[in-house]
Amino acid sequence: MDTQNYSSLVSKGRVLLGIALAIIVTAARGDTPAHKGDQKSPPGEDLFIDGYIPSLHIQIPDEGVAGLRRNPRKYVRATVKEGTIVYTNVAIHLKGGPGSFRQLDDYPAFTLNFDRFAEGQRFHGLKKMHLNNSVQDRTFLSEKISRELFEAAGVPAPRAGNAKVDFNGHELGLYVLVEGVNKQFLRRYFKDTTGNVYDGHSQSDVTRGLPTNSGENPRDQSRLRALAAAVRESDLKTRLASLEQTLDLDRFISFIAMEAMLWHWDGYVMNRNNFRIYHDRDSNRMVFLPHGLDQILTKPDGPIFPPAAGLVARSVLEIPEAQRRYRERMAQLLTNVFNLVAITNHIQKVAGRIEVALSETDPQAAATHQQRVLRFCRRLQQRVHSIERQLSPALAENPSQFDNAGIMAIAEWQPKIDLGNPSLTQDHEKGRTLLHISTQDRGAASWRSSALLDNGQYRLVARMKTQGVVLGTEDQKAGVGLRISRHKFGQKISGDTDWILVGFDFDVQQDQSDVELVCELRALRGDVWFDLKSLKLIRR
């Protein structure tokens, strides 16, 4: 699939997210015969689209409990009740990684397979599902929203919903219910579902043998080895050609773009964790699938080219043509998928259902849930705005405008008020332009600019004058001067000062980092002026 056709397909999807972010991009599911004339809804639509939250009563006999204590990952038999419906001989084991795994006596997460010991048994049409304890995401939203966004971006993703759970008569509370990765899931996207699904776990990569959890020839690692050989090719043109033959590159570019846009720090790109790879035997190429999306948006201002630990991601982004396609794809996704109004409206609708369920199982969590949701939406908004800045043509065309001496003048600054009613003006004095901030009653305001910087050490400098600055002793963030976003002032200045030269030193850890530069006053009262002509960034 070429980039133009892919873009067209994603644009057709446009993701009008009002109901459930569930308009499926044509490219994501594939043009299979099963979808051409079959109007039957996929199994589990009531759980994942309509928002039904079932109450599940899991009963495991004593011998099964003992078995799980000996080997938590080995299936035992259980009975699952939902209202008047009873599912018997359900295969169940514990699940979870280093941060989320809990023992049976705590807050365990489960994998349930309804078909393994009782052929043909289904739960709302599903053969396999997971019950995640969501201990690392108490909004219970990250998995669902992320997976819907991945799918809208053209990346196959198992769906997520919620369920209330009790185990052997002990109420556990609200869980995140996630669709299992099996042939039933694969059939929605691929003509051939017989290929291997490789399980990417902590610090694993394509250069190592990966376990399989689905597939008719689980010991076959040949296509994994072919992909490993392609990413190690030293000649970039040859590497690109090899990757096109072994990897669904268009989908992979969308995959890594979505991981970066959602800042999925614990995924494949940044941490070589929480991923699946499917060998699509119809195209004979590998397709990456997202997994473990409960810790997103932790760094809203993260760079759009994040530090790549995953070998395939690093290898792809070293190729200039792939870099161009990646940046172009991110711009497409920002326009066609990241519709802030639609997403936040959808989040509030889902959150409303979650709060009703929480009120029945954990009233204290229900009381604080809305504040968690608001913070989640705020981080999403900050992330979208950061990506917009980083994709701006000015930054893209001139990521570093340093002269031969390693100095860059910063001429474009935007005002921002964070607290109170301070004033921000551009004053003119003796042929100079001064960035002026004034507050008379506890205020915080700043002039801000952005620079796209490569790895290295930098110093932001300016000439500054203050008058009557009084800092609040109880405000640890109080200060006046220069800094960068998410960092504190380097020194405390107050009172009256004539024109002095001030500076702020900082490090950039990776190339193509979007750094927000700040000239700020945060005080009980006072004035500060920054000489615009003196505001410079020095590469040390």
Secondary structure, DSSP 8 states (H G I E B T S, - for coil): --HHHHHHHHHHHTT-TTTTS----HHHH---HHHHS-----TTHHHHTS----EEEEE--HHHHHHHHH-TTS-EEEEEEETTEEEEEEEEEEE--TTT---TTS--EEEEESSSSSTT--BTTBSEEEEE--TT-TTS-HHHHHHHHHHHTT-----EEEEEEEETTEEEEEEEEEE--SHHHHTTT-S---S-EEEE-TT--TTS---EEE-S-TT--HHHHHHHHHHT-SSHHHHHHHHHHHB-HHHHHHHHHHHHHTT-TTSHHHHS-SEEEEEETTTTEEEEEE---SS--S-TT--SS----SHHHHHHHTSHHHHHHHHHHHHHHHHHT--HHHHHHHHHHHHHHHHHHHHHH-HHHHHHHHHHHHHHHHHHHHHHHHHHHHT-HHHHH-S----TTSEEE----EEEEEES--EEEEEEETTEEEEEEEESSSEEEEEEEEEEE-SEEEEEEEEEEEEEEE--TT-TT-EEEEEETTS--SS---EEEEEEEEEEEEEE-STTEEEEEEEEEEESEEEEEEEGGG-EEEE-
